[in-house]
Amino acid sequence: MDRIKVLLVDDDDELRDALAQGLELVGHDVIAFDGADGVTEWIGRDFYGVLVTDIKMPKTDGLDLMRRAFEIDPALPVILITGHGDVPLAVEAMRAGAYDFLEKPFAVAGLAAVIERALEKRRLVLENRALRQELADRSGLEGRLVGRSAGMERLRRKVLALATTDADVLILGETGAGKEVVARALHEEGPRGDKPFVALNCGALPADIIESELFGHEKGAFTGASGQRIGKLEHAHGGTVFLDEIESMPLELQVKLLRVIETRTIERLGSNRAIALDVRFIAATKDDLERASAEGRFRQDLFYRLNVVTVAIPPLRERREDIPLLFHHLAREARARYRREIPDVPSDFVADLMTRSWTGNVRELRNVADRFVLGLEAVDDASEAGADGLFAKVAAYEKSLIAAELARNDGSIKATYEALGLSRKALYEKMRKYGLGREDADRV
């Protein structure tokens, strides 16, 4: 983002100079105007700042200036300075979109506090726009496998390399990591993309019907087989079969699956006729198949057959830098499903997301995004944002560090921000955030 700007507009030279000087002393970069001329030249959709304007001015008044600014960017924070008689007008302007108003006379500190809140809102607007634009610019595989991390870059490169081949693939990943998303990407980015994609959860199919589901059956093959049935493998002819939770497949069926993978033929139950099969197999597991085969829970020969080409999905906790972008991506999907607008995403909320353990990976983050869009998720409700959570502990430590440094420097702001390696503005922001003042130096 560009450097923060405060556009200050007031035709009262003395007040304007005093406000500009006071705001600069607390770290703001102020550009002052004695009227509306030239103000909108500074405003754009990527402008990182706020507009502070008096209402009553000659030529163009503050309300007209606000309307001009909103034509450029309706989300720009506009703070109005009003006289006593202008308050009803200012209230009406608030309904039209103004961020806040201050009635004269007021302290510079009061204006600075309103500006800080407005800047935080502006920062969120710009960050959300940047993330939305990045998501909009991502097409194909980048729009499907979302993330900037090195792990996701490697994953996309591997998927692209394998998608154009017919190689069978074993996907490794924890629960909720997105194994089916990767499998669909391998299918849809390749030449089989317009053919069937048949997903089977080996752990969800009852053992007594899984064989019939996979291979199909002829009429009379068993009690209740009143007609011929085409199995899932045959139905996928020309396309891809995705076998999720492959570790859950019964051992006796693993033998038959191995034969199908090796011969690319199947026999329906109750038939001796081999049917040629043109499918690609993609299996997925959250288990260590090598250990499972050593323990007799998974056939070793099937493991070696599946383990030729593997794709590993990094867990979410190992690519935390992807969380903000991925959260926005999932929130957009939730918006489409529920037909709800996405609320503003507070910085504290994103900070909390970055600290969670994410044992459920992307699936867990998707649930959070759904609740957020539905208005059911807040920082206060987050599982690790309480008094014992990491986020709270970090905040408490930062507060105690600043308070201790204020005490060590006898309340000197300059000495404190220099000792902490902060700017004056950053220190003031943190002091306001934690409710600290120079008097807190006496309490430490």
N, C-alpha and C positions, 0 to 999 in steps of 0.2 A: 504493500500500500504506500501511497504518497505520504509526505509529512502532513501531520494534522494541521488544519487551518481553522481559525475562527473568523468568520466574516462578520464584522461589527459595523452596523449602519445606524447613525444617529446624527441629526443636524445640529445638535447642541455640542459645540466644540469642546467646552469645558468637561461635560459629562463623558463625551466620547474619549477624550484623551485620558481621563482618570480611569475609565473602565479598561481601556487598552493597556495602560501601564500596570494596573492591578492584575489583569489576566496574564500578562507577560511575566510578571514576577512569580506566578505559580506554574510557569512553564509552558503556557500556550503561545502559539505562533499566531498573532493577530494581524489581520489586514483590515484597516479602518476606512470607512467611507462616510462622507457627509450627506449622501443621498443615494438613490437607487441606481444611478448611472454606473455602469461597469461591473456591478455586482454579479450578474448572472454569467458573465464571461468566465468566472472562476468555478462555476457549478457544472458538474457533469455527473453521469451515473456512477463514475468511479471516484468522485470527490470524497475525500476522507475528512470530513469536518462538519461544522454546523453554521447556520445562519442566525445571527442575533440582530434583530432590527426593532427600532422604535416604530410605533404605529402612526403617530401624527407627524408627518413630514411634508414640506412643500413639494410640488410637482407630483411625484409618485409616493403614495403612502405605503406603510409597511404591509398592509393587507394585499395591495396590488403586487408588491414585490414578492410576497409569499406565493401568490398565485402564479407568477412568472416562474419562480423557482420550481414549483410543483409541476409545471408543464415539462420541465427538463427531467425532474426526478421526484415523483410524488412521495418517496420514502425519505426525503431529506429532512432532518430535524430542524425545525424553525422555532426559535425562542423569541417571543414578543416582549418588548418593553412598553409598559402602559402607564398612562397617568390615571389619576383616580376616576375621572369621568370616562375612561376608555375601557374599564373592566368589563361591562356587558358586551362590548365589541370584541374584546379579547376572548371571552368565553365562547362567543359565536365562532371566532376564528379557531378555537380549539376543536370545535365540532367539525370544522372544515379541514382539520388535519394538522394544526400547529402542535408542536411538542409540548410547550409550556409557556407561561407568561409570568412576568414579574412586575409588580406594581411599584412605581416610584414613591418614595425613595427606597433603595435597597442596598445592601452591603455587597461589595465585590465578591466576598466569599460565598454569598448566597447564589450569585450568578455562576460562579465557578463550579459550585456543586451541581447545579442544573446542567451545565455544559458537560460535566463529566458523565452524568447519566445519559445525556443525549449522545455523546461520543461512543459510549458502550453500545447503545442501540445501533448507531451507524456502523460500528465495526462489525456487529453481527450481520447486519443487512449486506454489507460488502462481502463478508466471508461466505455467507450463504449463496450470494449471487455467483461468486467465484467457483464454489463447489458445484452449483447447478450448471454453470457454463462448462466446467470440466466434464461433468457427467454427460451433458448434451454433446460435447465434442467427441466423446468416446463412442465408437461404433464397433460393430462386430464383436470380436473377442474381448476388447477392452470394456465394452458395455456389459459384457456377461460375467467376466471374471474381474471384478472391480478391485483396484488397489494400486498404490504407487510403490510399495515396498519391493526390495530386491527379490524376496521370495515369490511374490506374485508375478514379477517380471519373468523370472525363470519358469514359473508354471505356465504362463501364456506362451512363451517360446517353445516349451516342450509340447504343449497341446497343439500348437500350429504345426510343428514338425510331424506329429503323429496323426493329425486329423486326415491328411491326404493319403495315408497308408491304410492297409487292411490288417495291420498288426493287432492281435489281441492285447489288451492292456489290463493291468491290475492297478487299481487306484487305492492308495493308502491314506487314511485320514481318520481323525477322531470323530466322535459323534457330533453331528451338526456342522462339520467343516465344509460341506458343500460337495460331497462326492458325486451326487446325481447331477449337479450343475456342471461339473467337469465332464462327466460322461456324456451329457447332452451336447456340450461344446465339441467334444471329439466327434460326435455323430453329425451335428449340424454344420460344422465347418468343413466337412469332408464330402466326397462324392456321393455318400449314402444319405445325405441330409434330407432328400425329398422322399426317402423310403421310411418304413416303420421304425420307431424306436420303442422297444418293448422293455419296460422296467419291471423287474421281479424282485420282491423282498424275500429272500430265502428264509428269513427268520419269522415271517408273518404267515407263510403258507402252511396249512396243516399237513403233517407228515403223510397222512393217508391219501391225500389228493395231489400232492406236489408232483408226483410222477405223471399223473394224468394231465395236470395243468401244463407241464413242460412238453410232453411228447404227444399228447392227444390220445384218442382211443377209437377203436372200431366198435360198431354195434355188437353188443353181447360180450364185450371183452371182460366184463365183470358185472356183478349184480347191480342193476340200476343203469347200466350203459344202454339206453334205449335207442341211441343213434350214434352216428359217427361224429367225432369232435376233433377239430383242428387244434393242436396244441400251440402254446405261446411261441415255441421255437420255430415251428413251421409258419406261424402267422408273421413272424419277423423276416421272412425270406426277402433278401435284397437289402435289409437294413441292419439294425444293431440290437443285440440282446444285452441288457444291463442287469447283472446279477448282484444285487446289493446284499450285504451281510452274508457273503459266500461262506464264511466260517460256520454259519448256522445250518448249512445243508447237511442232511443225513449222510452218513458214510456210505451206505449202500447206493445212494443216488449219485454220490461223487464219482463212483466207478463209471456209471453210464454217461455222466456229463463229460468225463475225460475222453471217452470213446467218441462222443459227438464232436468235441473240439478237435480231435485228431483226424477223424474221418470226414467230418462235415456231412454226415448223414444221420437220419433218425429213423426209428421204427415206432409206429403208433402201437399202443398197447393192444394186444389181440391180433397183431399183424406181423408177418415175416418179411414184408416188402420194405426195402430200404428207400428212403426218400432223400434226394440230394438237397443239401441245405446251403444256401448262400447267405451267411450272416457273419457279422463281426461280434466277437464276445468282449465285453468289458465287465470285469468283476471288481467289486469293492469290498474292503474290509477295514474294520477298526482294530482288528486283532493282529497279533504277531503270528502269521501263518507258519513261519518256520518253527517257532516254539510249539505251536499247536500240532504240527505234524510230528515233531519229536515226542510229544506227549500222547500221540495216537488219536488226537481229536480231529485231525484233518489228514487226508491222504497225501503222502509225500510226493507221489508221482503227479498228482494234480497241482500241488504247490509248485513243483519245478516247471510244469507246463504253463502255469499262469504267471510265473515270476520272471519271464523273459523280458518283458517291457513293463516297468512300473512308473507310476506318477504319484508323487507324494504331495499332499496338500498341507502347507504350514498351518498350525493352529493359530487362532486369532491372537492369542496372548504373545505370539512371537512376531507379530506384524501390527503392533499397536498404532503405528503411524497411518495405517489404512482405516482406522475406526471412524474418523469424522467423515471421510468421503463415502465409505461403505454405509454408514448410518443414513446419510442423505439419500443414497441410492435406494436403500430399503424403505425409507420414509416416502419416497416418490412412488414406489410400488404400492405401499399401504394407502397413499392418497388415491390412487387409481381404483383400488379394491373397495375402499370405504366411501369414496367420493367426498372426502373431507380435505380442507386446506391444511397445509403443514404449518403448525404454530412456529413462532420464532424460537430458535434453538439457543438457550442461554449458554454462555461460556462455561459457567459452573457445571452445567449438565454435561457438556462435552468433556470437561476435565474429569468428572466422575466416571464417565464411560471409559476413559483411558486407564483408570485405575482398577477396574473390575477384573476378576480372574477369568471370566468367560469359559467356564468348563463346558458350556453348551455351544461354544463357538458361534458361527454366523447364525445358526438357527436361534440361539438365545438373543443375539442382537436384533434379529428380525422381530422377535416377540416384543422387545423393548420399543422398536420403531413403530410397531402396530399400536401398542398402548399409548405411545407419545402422540401419534396422529389422532387417536381417539380421545385424547385429553385425560388419559388414565395414568400417565407416567410423569413423575416429577422428581427433582433432585432429592427432596425430603423423603420420597418413597423408595429411593434406590437402596439396594441391598447392602452396599458397602459405603454409603455416604453418612452413616450415623456417627455417633460419638467415637466408636471404636474402629471406624473404617480408615483406610489409608489416606483418603482425600482429607478427612477431618484432621488426622494426625499431622499431615504435612502442613495444613493451614495453621494448626495450633503451634507447630514448631516455628513457622515463619513469623507468626505474631509475636511469640516470645523472643525471637531473635531481634526483631525490630525494637521491641520495648527495651530489651537489654542494651542495645546499642544507643538508644535515646538516653538511657540512664547514664551510660558510660561517658557520653558527650554532653552531659548536663542539659539535655533538651535541644541541643544545637542541631537544626535541620541540615545545614550544610555539612557539618562534620559527620552526621549520621549517614546521609546518602553517599558521601564520598567513601566512608568506611565500608559500606555495604556494596559498593560498586553499582549504585543505581543513579538514575537521573533524578533531579528534584521532583519532576512530575510523577515519576514512577513511585517515589517514596510517598508523596502525598496520596496517590491512588491507594496504595497499600494501607496507609494510616486510616484513610476513610473506610476502606473495606473492613478493617478489624476494629474500628472505633477507637483508634489510638490518638492521643494528643500529647503535646509536650509535657503536660502534667503527669502523664503515665510514667515519666522517668522517675518520679518520686516514689512510685509504688514498687519498683523493682529492687 
